[in-house]
Every structure is written in C-alpha cells, then in structure tokens.
Amino acid sequence: MGILGWIVFGLVIGALAKLVMPGRDPGGIIVTMLIGIVGSLLGGFLGQVMGLYGQNDPAGFVMSLLGAIVLLAIYRMATGGRRITT
C-alpha cells in the first residue's frame, strides 16, 4: 500500500477511534485525524514487528485501531481536556 493509501486508511481509523471514544477532543477533527494516521501506522508497525500478523492480515486493522485509540487517550490526558483555539 502506498503512502496515500496509508493516509486514507489512517483517516478511516481515526474516525472509528473517535466513534469508540466519544467526547470533545481538545484539537478538533483535524488533530483527531492526524492522531488516527499516526496511531494506525504505529499500531500496524508494532504488530508486524512483534510477529503478531503478516502484511494484509485482518489483525492489522485491529492493531491500527488500538494504536489510534491509545494515542487519542494519551492526547486527551496530556491536554487535560482543554480545547485548543487558534
């Protein structure tokens, strides 16, 4: 899968992570999508490195989702739920 594919996949995972963890995110939808992309890449990479699954296995989807959820939870704790405004 190319970089663009990973970005689109991360956006979908970010949206799913947001559905699993409802509530207000301090950074809004853009930050949530970026966290989804990073979490997807991180979770997918770690699962493959640990040998939990191979490329194109459905377990990669689950690990990507877990990675995005964990990063979103860490982000919420780090910002203390404050809404960031520009």
N, C-alpha and C positions, 0 to 999 in steps of 0.2 A: 504494500500500500504506500502510495506517495505521501509527501508532506501534506498536501492539500486534503487527502483522504483522512489523515490523522487529525487534522484540524476540524474537519466536519464531524468526524467520529467523536472528538472531544467536546464539540458543541452539543451534540446529542446527549452525551454522558453528563455534561454539566447541567442540562435541562432536567434529566432524570434525577440527578443528585439533588437538585432544587426541589423536585416533587417529593422526594423521600424526606428531605429536611425542610419542611415549610417554615416560614417566618421571614422577617425582614433581614436582608443582608446589608451590611454596612456600605458596601461599594456599589450596589445595584446590579443590574443584569449583566453589564459588561464585565465586571470583576468576577461574577459568578461563572460566566462563560470561560474566562481565562483560567480560572481555577479548575474548571471542568477539563480543559485541554491539558493543563499540567498534571492534574490528578490521573487522567486517562493514560497519558504517556508514562508517568511514574509507576502507577499500579500495573499496567501491562508489562512494562520493562522488568519490574521486580519479580513478577510471577514467572516470566520466562527465564530470568537469571537463576531463580531458585529451583527451576526444573518442575514447576507445578503443572505446566502445559506447554505445548508447542505453538508454533505460528498457526493462526486461523482456527484455533480451538475455541469453542464457546466459553470456556472458563476465562478467557482473556477479557470478555465483556464484563464478567462479574468482577474480576480484579480491577479493571478500569473504573467501574462504578464505585467500588470500595475505596480506591485511591482518591477519587473526586470527593466522596463523602467525607473521608478523613481530612483532606485538605480544607474543605469548606468548614468543617467543625473547628479545625485549628485556627483558621482565619477569623471565625466568629469569636473564639475565645481571646485571640490576640488583640482584636479591636474592641472587645468588651461590648459589642452590640451597638457601638456608636455609629451613626450614619455619617459617612464622609461626603461633604459637599464641596463643590468647586466654585 
